[in-house]
Amino acid sequence: MTDLSAVSPTLSSSTPSPPASGSASSVSSKREASTAAKIAESVRVRDDGLTQLADFHRWYDDYSRESAARVRRIALHDLVGWHEDPVTGDLRHRSGKFFSVEGLDVRIPDGPVPHWTQPIINQPELGILGVLVKEFDGVLHCLMQAKTEPGNINGFQLSPTVQATRSNYTRVHDGRSVPYLDYFQEPTRHRIITDVRQSEQGSWFYQKRNRNMVVEVTEDVEVLEGFCWLTIGQLHRLLALDEVVNMDARTVLSCLPFSGAGPLMAVAPGDDSFRASLLRSCQGSDGGAVPTDQVLRWITEVRSRSEVITAKMPLNALEHWKRDEFAIAHETGRFFELIAVDVQAGSREVRQWTQPMIRPTAPGIVAFLVKRIDGVLHALVHALVEPGCLDVAELSPTVQCTPENFAHLPPAALPPLLGEVVGARPERIRFDVTLSEEGGRFFHASNRYTIVEVDEDAEFDHPEYRWLTVHQLVDLLRHSHYVNIQARSLVACLHSLSGRPSDG
């Protein structure tokens, strides 16, 4: 077995000191430029980092086999440590922490379905998703964890350095402490690159959010079992593989201040390739088809005119949902079901536990349509209203749906532009991979993540869609609750294409 935790590289020199004089804004600008240059250089290193990708794959496969978890479905009444409210039927952990499963009544008068009820996960506590980064031989590396989650199809996936709820890291479960947590609880001791609260799935979580962080260190860091250093370019290559980089890692990667940095990501004059249009989109110097101040006004308008009324309700009083020994499911067999699992995982803070999980009944499609506008790549985003959003709507991918869920609805209710995605010619598909959603709460929830380029003269005139550059999306990601979790994953996927050779 290749033991990556045994690697002990020579430390690189510390980051440069700020100039002795100059305004705070000029110092900040220089630091941002330095960070952008580090990120760009790390993107370029796609194989020969501190860890060779071939060595990584051997280590990852060996570690996955040796530390595999055993997950089996159990009856709902066999949940241990969970309490079913005798009046409402809501499921809660006996500690009052972690999360609960409750009922939600949703009314969206102008939506394709104006009223429905559903189970939803209520997890009000704030979690930490943090990636530790450090330079080795002048190249920024990310400390990633091979983490088992009960909902992952393949058991292990690459996760952030720290991926923990407050209940986890305060050890409500009496388990082991979370490694590397102190770097993110006391981040001012180091250099903070990213620190922003972001949402999670608004259709399955009620107003859920996590703190997304990237912290740079210069000190020596012990690499524990199950962790390894990878460049951003290597992570980008791994993103092109099915079910390897998990959702939490993708959202943190998307929040990096990614932009063009001088000659490292320069675009030659007259270069009209896809990659060149993407790099221009990342750099932001060419601007967007819609100015950012207009984008912000548009989001505010959508949030203001969209009426969304949600109310908690008893889980046992949901309309059109039925409960049997093993699940709470919709009477049509569509959407999702609430199940219970027993987990045995030796590599986790707690070795054995039971919990409820949401299991979608079919895979979904998550897609960006992109096109070049004056040589700059733009992605078509949708201001999507979801019942679990903290502020009514967030920017979502062009298409975000499970097609089977619409089989019983009239054609007018189908998501706009779904046909453009499923009917795309192969040469128009720039990215296409199957990726998992959050494996700690969702069981075998996988979606097809794809990026499809359309003709430059393609027009989609709809009040809830706009063409945005990658730079505009990254700027919005510096703030909370503008870009949803699925779109953030696709932003990371777009970034991963920036280091690939030009392909037309």
C-alpha positions as CSV (number, residue, x, y, z in Angstrom):
1,M,0.0,0.0,0.0
2,T,1.3,3.5,-0.8
3,D,1.4,5.5,2.4
4,L,1.0,9.1,1.5
5,S,0.8,10.1,5.2
6,A,4.5,9.2,5.4
7,V,5.6,11.9,2.9
8,S,7.6,14.6,4.7
9,P,8.5,17.4,2.2
10,T,10.8,20.3,2.6
11,L,8.9,23.4,3.8
12,S,8.7,26.2,1.4
13,S,9.6,29.8,2.4
14,S,7.0,31.9,4.1
15,T,4.7,34.3,2.2
16,P,6.1,37.7,1.4
17,S,5.7,40.5,3.9
18,P,3.4,43.4,2.9
19,P,5.2,46.6,1.8
20,A,6.1,49.1,4.5
21,S,4.0,51.9,3.1
22,G,0.9,52.3,1.0
23,S,-2.8,52.4,1.6
24,A,-4.7,49.4,3.1
25,S,-6.6,49.0,-0.2
26,S,-3.3,48.7,-2.1
27,V,-2.0,46.2,0.3
28,S,-5.2,44.2,0.0
29,S,-5.1,44.3,-3.8
30,K,-1.5,43.0,-3.8
31,R,-2.5,40.2,-1.5
32,E,-5.4,39.3,-3.7
33,A,-3.1,39.3,-6.7
34,S,-0.6,37.1,-4.9
35,T,-3.4,34.7,-4.0
36,A,-4.7,34.6,-7.6
37,A,-1.2,33.9,-8.8
38,K,-0.8,31.0,-6.3
39,I,-4.2,29.5,-7.3
40,A,-3.3,29.8,-11.0
41,E,0.0,28.1,-10.6
42,S,-1.6,25.3,-8.5
43,V,-4.2,24.9,-11.3
44,R,-1.4,24.4,-13.8
45,V,0.1,21.5,-11.8
46,R,-2.2,18.7,-12.8
47,D,0.0,15.6,-12.1
48,D,3.4,16.1,-10.6
49,G,2.6,17.7,-7.3
50,L,3.8,16.6,-3.9
51,T,1.8,13.4,-4.6
52,Q,1.8,11.9,-8.1
53,L,-1.7,11.1,-9.3
54,A,-0.8,7.5,-10.0
55,D,0.4,7.2,-6.3
56,F,-2.8,8.9,-5.2
57,H,-5.0,6.4,-6.9
58,R,-3.2,3.5,-5.5
59,W,-3.4,5.0,-2.0
60,Y,-7.0,5.9,-2.4
61,D,-8.0,2.5,-3.6
62,D,-6.1,0.7,-0.9
63,Y,-7.4,2.9,1.9
64,S,-11.0,2.6,0.6
65,R,-10.8,-1.2,0.7
66,E,-9.2,-1.3,4.2
67,S,-11.5,1.2,5.8
68,A,-14.8,0.5,4.0
69,A,-18.0,1.2,5.9
70,R,-20.9,-1.2,6.2
71,V,-24.3,0.4,5.6
72,R,-27.6,-1.4,5.7
73,R,-31.2,-0.3,5.7
74,I,-33.2,-0.9,8.8
75,A,-36.8,-0.3,9.9
76,L,-37.6,3.2,11.0
77,H,-38.6,1.9,14.5
78,D,-35.0,0.4,14.8
79,L,-33.4,3.8,14.9
80,V,-31.3,3.9,18.1
81,G,-30.8,7.3,19.8
82,W,-33.7,8.9,17.8
83,H,-37.0,9.8,19.2
84,E,-40.3,9.9,17.3
85,D,-42.6,12.6,18.7
86,P,-45.8,10.8,19.8
87,V,-48.0,13.7,18.6
88,T,-46.3,15.0,15.4
89,G,-44.3,12.0,14.3
90,D,-41.2,14.2,13.8
91,L,-37.9,12.4,14.2
92,R,-35.3,14.0,16.5
93,H,-32.0,12.9,18.0
94,R,-32.2,12.2,21.7
95,S,-29.5,14.9,22.4
96,G,-31.6,17.6,20.7
97,K,-28.7,18.2,18.4
98,F,-27.6,17.0,14.9
99,F,-30.8,17.4,12.9
100,S,-34.5,16.6,12.9
101,V,-36.9,15.4,10.2
102,E,-40.1,17.4,10.1
103,G,-43.0,18.2,7.8
104,L,-43.3,21.3,5.7
105,D,-46.3,22.9,4.0
106,V,-45.3,24.8,0.9
107,R,-47.3,27.3,-1.1
108,I,-45.9,29.0,-4.2
109,P,-48.9,30.5,-5.9
110,D,-47.1,31.3,-9.2
111,G,-45.2,28.0,-9.4
112,P,-46.0,25.0,-11.7
113,V,-47.2,23.2,-8.5
114,P,-48.8,25.9,-6.3
115,H,-49.1,23.8,-3.1
116,W,-47.6,20.6,-1.7
117,T,-46.3,19.1,1.6
118,Q,-43.1,17.1,2.2
119,P,-40.7,15.9,4.8
120,I,-37.6,18.1,5.2
121,I,-34.4,18.0,7.2
122,N,-34.1,20.8,9.8
123,Q,-30.4,21.3,10.8
124,P,-30.2,24.8,12.2
125,E,-26.6,24.5,13.5
126,L,-23.8,25.9,11.4
127,G,-21.2,23.4,10.2
128,I,-17.6,23.9,9.0
129,L,-16.3,22.9,5.6
130,G,-12.7,23.8,5.6
131,V,-9.7,23.2,3.3
132,L,-6.2,23.7,4.7
133,V,-3.7,24.9,2.0
134,K,0.1,25.2,2.0
135,E,2.9,25.8,-0.5
136,F,5.3,23.1,-1.3
137,D,8.1,24.0,-3.7
138,G,6.2,27.2,-4.6
139,V,3.0,25.4,-5.5
140,L,-0.2,25.6,-3.4
141,H,-1.5,22.2,-2.2
142,C,-4.8,21.3,-0.5
143,L,-5.0,18.9,2.4
144,M,-7.9,16.6,1.4
145,Q,-9.5,13.7,3.3
146,A,-10.7,10.3,2.1
147,K,-13.9,10.3,4.0
148,T,-16.6,7.6,4.2
149,E,-20.2,8.8,4.3
150,P,-23.2,6.4,4.7
151,G,-24.9,7.8,1.6
152,N,-22.0,7.5,-0.8
153,I,-22.5,4.9,-3.5
154,N,-18.9,4.0,-3.5
155,G,-18.2,4.5,0.2
156,F,-15.2,6.9,0.2
157,Q,-14.9,10.2,-1.6
158,L,-12.5,13.1,-1.3
159,S,-13.7,15.7,1.2
160,P,-12.4,18.9,2.7
161,T,-9.8,18.8,5.5
162,V,-12.6,19.4,7.9
163,Q,-16.2,18.5,7.2
164,A,-18.2,18.6,10.5
165,T,-21.4,19.9,12.0
166,R,-21.3,21.7,15.3
167,S,-22.7,18.6,17.0
168,N,-19.8,16.6,15.5
169,Y,-17.0,19.0,16.6
170,T,-18.5,19.6,20.0
171,R,-18.5,15.8,20.4
172,V,-22.2,15.4,21.2
173,H,-21.8,11.8,20.1
174,D,-18.9,11.2,22.6
175,G,-16.7,10.2,19.6
176,R,-13.2,11.2,18.7
177,S,-12.2,14.8,18.1
178,V,-12.2,16.2,14.6
179,P,-8.6,16.4,13.2
180,Y,-7.3,19.9,12.1
181,L,-10.4,21.7,13.6
182,D,-8.3,24.3,15.4
183,Y,-7.0,25.7,12.1
184,F,-10.6,26.8,11.3
185,Q,-11.8,27.7,14.8
186,E,-8.8,30.0,15.3
187,P,-8.2,31.0,11.7
188,T,-6.7,34.5,12.4
189,R,-3.5,32.8,13.4
190,H,-3.1,32.0,9.7
191,R,-4.0,33.5,6.4
192,I,-7.7,33.3,5.5
193,I,-8.3,33.0,1.8
194,T,-12.0,32.2,1.9
195,D,-14.5,32.5,4.7
196,V,-18.2,32.7,3.8
197,R,-21.5,31.1,4.8
198,Q,-23.3,29.2,2.0
199,S,-26.5,27.3,1.7
200,E,-27.2,23.6,0.9
201,Q,-30.0,21.9,-1.0
202,G,-33.1,24.1,-0.7
203,S,-35.5,21.3,-1.6
204,W,-34.4,18.8,1.1
205,F,-32.9,21.1,3.8
206,Y,-34.7,23.8,5.6
207,Q,-32.5,27.0,5.6
208,K,-29.3,24.9,6.0
209,R,-25.9,26.6,5.7
210,N,-22.3,25.9,6.4
211,R,-19.2,28.0,6.8
212,N,-17.0,27.5,3.7
213,M,-13.3,28.2,4.5
214,V,-9.9,28.0,3.0
215,V,-7.0,28.7,5.4
216,E,-3.4,29.0,4.3
217,V,-0.6,27.9,6.7
218,T,3.2,28.1,6.5
219,E,4.0,25.9,9.5
220,D,4.7,22.2,9.4
221,V,1.5,20.1,9.3
222,E,1.4,16.5,10.3
223,V,-0.4,14.4,7.7
224,L,-2.7,11.9,9.5
225,E,-3.9,8.6,8.1
226,G,-6.6,9.2,5.5
227,F,-5.3,12.6,4.4
228,C,-3.1,13.7,1.5
229,W,-1.9,16.9,-0.2
230,L,-3.1,17.6,-3.7
231,T,-2.7,20.6,-6.1
232,I,-5.9,22.4,-7.3
233,G,-5.0,21.1,-10.8
234,Q,-5.0,17.5,-9.5
235,L,-8.3,18.1,-7.9
236,H,-9.6,19.4,-11.2
237,R,-8.5,16.2,-12.9
238,L,-10.2,14.1,-10.2
239,L,-13.4,16.2,-10.7
240,A,-13.7,14.6,-14.2
241,L,-14.1,11.2,-12.6
242,D,-17.4,9.8,-11.4
243,E,-18.1,9.9,-7.7
244,V,-14.6,10.9,-6.5
245,V,-14.8,14.6,-5.2
246,N,-17.6,15.0,-2.8
247,M,-20.1,17.9,-2.7
248,D,-18.5,19.6,0.3
249,A,-15.1,19.7,-1.4
250,R,-16.7,21.1,-4.5
251,T,-18.5,23.9,-2.8
252,V,-15.3,25.0,-1.0
253,L,-13.3,24.9,-4.2
254,S,-15.9,27.0,-5.9
255,C,-15.4,29.7,-3.3
256,L,-11.7,30.2,-4.0
257,P,-11.0,33.7,-5.5
258,F,-10.3,32.1,-8.8
259,S,-9.2,34.5,-11.6
260,G,-6.6,35.0,-14.3
261,A,-3.2,35.9,-13.0
262,G,-0.7,37.6,-15.4
263,P,1.1,35.3,-17.7
264,L,0.1,32.1,-15.8
265,M,-3.4,32.2,-17.4
266,A,-2.8,34.6,-20.2
267,V,-4.9,34.4,-23.4
268,A,-3.1,35.0,-26.7
269,P,-4.7,37.7,-28.9
270,G,-7.0,36.1,-31.5
271,D,-7.3,32.8,-29.6
272,D,-10.9,31.9,-30.1
273,S,-10.8,28.4,-28.5
274,F,-13.3,27.4,-25.8
275,R,-10.5,27.5,-23.1
276,A,-9.6,31.0,-24.1
277,S,-13.2,32.1,-23.8
278,L,-13.3,30.4,-20.4
279,L,-10.1,32.1,-19.2
280,R,-11.5,35.5,-20.3
281,S,-14.7,34.7,-18.3
282,C,-12.6,33.9,-15.2
283,Q,-10.4,37.1,-15.5
284,G,-13.3,39.5,-15.6
285,S,-11.4,42.2,-17.5
286,D,-13.8,41.9,-20.4
287,G,-17.0,42.4,-18.3
288,G,-20.2,40.5,-18.7
289,A,-23.2,40.8,-20.9
290,V,-25.2,42.0,-17.9
291,P,-23.4,44.4,-15.5
292,T,-23.2,43.0,-11.9
293,D,-25.2,45.9,-10.4
294,Q,-28.1,44.9,-12.8
295,V,-27.7,41.2,-11.8
296,L,-28.0,42.2,-8.1
297,R,-31.2,44.2,-8.9
298,W,-32.6,41.3,-10.9
299,I,-32.0,38.9,-8.0
300,T,-33.7,41.3,-5.6
301,E,-36.7,41.7,-8.0
302,V,-37.1,37.9,-8.2
303,R,-37.0,37.5,-4.5
304,S,-39.4,40.4,-4.0
305,R,-42.1,39.3,-6.5
306,S,-42.0,35.6,-5.7
307,E,-44.4,34.6,-3.0
308,V,-43.2,31.6,-1.0
309,I,-45.2,30.6,2.1
310,T,-43.8,27.8,4.2
311,A,-45.0,26.5,7.5
312,K,-43.8,23.6,9.7
313,M,-46.3,20.8,10.1
314,P,-46.4,17.4,11.7
315,L,-44.5,14.7,9.8
316,N,-47.4,12.3,10.3
317,A,-49.9,14.7,8.8
318,L,-48.3,15.1,5.3
319,E,-50.7,14.9,2.4
320,H,-50.1,12.2,-0.2
321,W,-47.2,10.7,1.8
322,K,-47.5,7.2,3.3
323,R,-45.5,5.4,6.0
324,D,-44.6,1.7,6.3
325,E,-42.1,-0.1,8.4
326,F,-39.1,0.9,6.3
327,A,-39.9,4.3,4.7
328,I,-42.0,7.4,4.5
329,A,-42.6,7.8,0.7
330,H,-44.8,9.7,-1.7
331,E,-47.9,7.8,-2.8
332,T,-46.8,8.1,-6.5
333,G,-43.4,6.5,-5.8
334,R,-41.7,9.7,-7.1
335,F,-39.5,12.4,-5.5
336,F,-37.8,10.8,-2.5
337,E,-38.3,8.7,0.5
338,L,-37.2,8.9,4.1
339,I,-35.3,5.7,5.2
340,A,-33.2,4.6,8.1
341,V,-29.7,3.1,8.0
342,D,-27.3,1.3,10.4
343,V,-23.7,2.4,9.8
344,Q,-20.4,0.7,10.9
345,A,-17.4,2.8,9.9
346,G,-14.1,2.3,11.7
347,S,-12.5,5.4,10.1
348,R,-15.1,7.9,11.5
349,E,-15.2,9.7,14.9
350,V,-17.9,7.3,15.9
351,R,-17.6,3.7,14.8
352,Q,-21.3,2.7,14.8
353,W,-24.6,4.6,14.6
354,T,-28.1,4.7,13.1
355,Q,-29.8,7.6,11.4
356,P,-32.6,8.7,9.1
357,M,-31.7,9.6,5.5
358,I,-33.4,11.0,2.4
359,R,-33.2,8.7,-0.6
360,P,-34.1,10.2,-4.0
361,T,-36.0,7.8,-6.2
362,A,-34.2,8.6,-9.4
363,P,-31.0,10.4,-10.5
364,G,-31.2,14.1,-11.6
365,I,-29.6,16.4,-14.1
366,V,-27.6,19.5,-13.1
367,A,-26.5,21.5,-16.1
368,F,-25.1,24.8,-17.3
369,L,-25.8,26.0,-20.8
370,V,-22.8,28.2,-21.8
371,K,-22.1,30.3,-24.8
372,R,-19.5,32.8,-26.0
373,I,-20.5,36.5,-26.0
374,D,-17.8,38.7,-27.7
375,G,-15.3,35.9,-27.0
376,V,-16.1,35.6,-23.3
377,L,-17.8,32.5,-22.0
378,H,-21.1,33.1,-20.2
379,A,-23.3,30.6,-18.2
380,L,-27.0,30.8,-18.2
381,V,-28.2,30.9,-14.5
382,H,-31.7,30.6,-13.2
383,A,-33.0,32.5,-10.1
384,L,-34.7,29.4,-8.6
385,V,-37.2,29.5,-5.8
386,E,-36.9,26.6,-3.4
387,P,-38.8,26.1,-0.1
388,G,-35.7,25.7,2.0
389,C,-34.0,28.8,0.8
390,L,-33.2,31.4,3.5
391,D,-34.1,34.2,1.2
392,V,-36.7,32.8,-1.3
393,A,-34.3,32.2,-4.3
394,E,-30.7,31.7,-5.2
395,L,-28.9,31.4,-8.6
396,S,-29.1,27.8,-9.8
397,P,-27.9,26.0,-12.9
398,T,-29.7,26.4,-16.2
399,V,-31.3,23.0,-15.5
400,Q,-31.6,21.4,-12.1
401,C,-34.2,18.7,-11.9
402,T,-35.1,15.0,-11.7
403,P,-36.9,14.4,-15.0
404,E,-38.9,11.4,-13.7
405,N,-40.5,13.7,-11.1
406,F,-42.3,15.6,-14.0
407,A,-43.7,12.6,-15.7
408,H,-47.2,13.2,-14.2
409,L,-47.3,16.9,-15.0
410,P,-48.3,18.7,-18.3
411,P,-45.5,19.5,-20.7
412,A,-45.7,23.2,-19.8
413,A,-44.5,22.3,-16.3
414,L,-41.2,20.8,-17.6
415,P,-38.1,22.8,-16.7
416,P,-37.3,25.2,-19.5
417,L,-34.3,24.2,-21.6
418,L,-34.2,20.6,-20.4
419,G,-34.4,19.5,-24.0
420,E,-31.3,21.5,-24.9
421,V,-29.4,19.5,-22.3
422,V,-30.6,16.0,-22.9
423,G,-30.6,16.4,-26.7
424,A,-27.1,18.0,-26.9
425,R,-24.8,16.8,-29.6
426,P,-21.6,15.1,-28.2
427,E,-19.3,17.7,-29.6
428,R,-21.2,20.4,-27.7
429,I,-20.8,18.7,-24.3
430,R,-17.8,20.3,-22.5
431,F,-18.1,18.4,-19.2
432,D,-20.2,15.4,-18.2
433,V,-19.7,13.4,-15.0
434,T,-21.8,11.7,-12.3
435,L,-21.3,13.4,-8.9
436,S,-22.8,12.6,-5.5
437,E,-24.7,15.0,-3.3
438,E,-24.1,15.3,0.5
439,G,-23.5,11.7,1.7
440,G,-24.1,12.4,5.3
441,R,-27.9,13.1,4.9
442,F,-28.7,11.7,1.5
443,F,-28.6,8.1,0.5
444,H,-27.2,7.3,-3.0
445,A,-28.1,10.8,-4.3
446,S,-26.2,11.2,-7.6
447,N,-26.8,13.6,-10.4
448,R,-25.4,14.0,-13.9
449,Y,-23.4,17.2,-13.9
450,T,-22.9,18.6,-17.4
451,I,-21.8,21.7,-19.2
452,V,-23.2,22.2,-22.7
453,E,-22.1,24.9,-25.1
454,V,-24.7,26.4,-27.4
455,D,-24.3,28.6,-30.4
456,E,-23.4,32.2,-29.9
457,D,-26.7,33.4,-31.5
458,A,-28.8,31.2,-29.2
459,E,-31.3,33.4,-27.3
460,F,-33.3,32.4,-24.2
461,D,-35.5,35.3,-23.2
462,H,-37.0,34.5,-19.8
463,P,-37.4,36.8,-16.8
464,E,-35.8,34.3,-14.4
465,Y,-32.6,33.6,-16.4
466,R,-29.5,35.6,-17.1
467,W,-26.1,35.1,-18.8
468,L,-23.3,35.6,-16.3
469,T,-19.5,35.2,-16.6
470,V,-17.6,32.9,-14.3
471,H,-15.9,36.0,-12.7
472,Q,-19.4,37.4,-11.8
473,L,-20.4,34.1,-10.2
474,V,-17.1,34.0,-8.2
475,D,-17.7,37.5,-7.1
476,L,-21.2,36.6,-5.9
477,L,-19.7,33.6,-4.1
478,R,-17.8,36.0,-1.8
479,H,-21.2,36.7,-0.2
480,S,-23.7,34.4,1.3
481,H,-26.8,32.9,-0.2
482,Y,-26.5,34.1,-3.8
483,V,-25.4,30.9,-5.6
484,N,-26.9,27.6,-4.7
485,I,-25.0,24.3,-3.9
486,Q,-25.6,22.8,-7.4
487,A,-24.4,25.9,-9.2
488,R,-21.4,26.1,-7.0
489,S,-20.5,22.5,-8.0
490,L,-20.7,23.5,-11.6
491,V,-18.6,26.6,-11.0
492,A,-15.9,24.2,-9.7
493,C,-16.4,22.1,-12.8
494,L,-15.9,25.1,-15.0
495,H,-12.7,26.0,-13.2
496,S,-11.5,22.5,-13.8
497,L,-11.7,23.1,-17.6
498,S,-9.4,26.1,-17.4
499,G,-6.3,23.9,-17.1
500,R,-7.1,21.6,-19.9
501,P,-5.5,21.9,-23.4
502,S,-7.6,24.0,-25.8
503,D,-10.1,21.9,-27.7
504,G,-11.8,24.3,-30.0
